[in-house]
Amino acid sequence: MKTYLVKQKFRLGGERFDIKDDRGNVDYQVEGSFFRIPKTFSIYDAQGQVVSQITKSIMTLLPRFVIKLRSGHHFYIRKKLTFFRDKYEFDQLGLRVEGNIWDLNFRLLDEQDQTVAEITKEIFHLTSTYQVTVYDEAYVDLVISLCVAIDYVEMLESSS
């Protein structure tokens, strides 16, 4: 089990920020493109290797992202049109989402209903802060990428 702290640092331009583990060590670094279409994010591990590439699709009414992991696996996140609460759809994720995804308090479960990870939004912070607990190390890159993509959508919503 490993716990990470993700603090929202997105701006509408390019940005670079760190994702730290529970001991304060930098495990990931996120780098956003600046004035690039389509908007992309690259996530690097502590050794500087690319972990994933997140690309925002253009020509869509609502935000849609393609996440390509270094393992070759890719999945999609789409925001659905709703009137009261945010709702997301995941294609080819390979995990089941349980909980309150729109408030970023949810769990990811595998095919055997074992909890793979939990993402919890912390309150009483000036910027959005998430505690990400990953129970299965095989899913760390996927979970961090998922959290970064959803956090970016939330930032876009709050700035508009």
Secondary structure as UniProt FT lines:
FT   STRAND          2..7
FT   STRAND          16..21
FT   TURN            22..23
FT   STRAND          26..32
FT   STRAND          40..45
FT   TURN            46..47
FT   STRAND          50..56
FT   STRAND          64..69
FT   TURN            70..71
FT   STRAND          74..80
FT   STRAND          87..91
FT   STRAND          96..100
FT   HELIX           101..103
FT   STRAND          105..109
FT   TURN            111..112
FT   STRAND          115..122
FT   STRAND          129..134
FT   HELIX           137..139
FT   HELIX           140..159
//
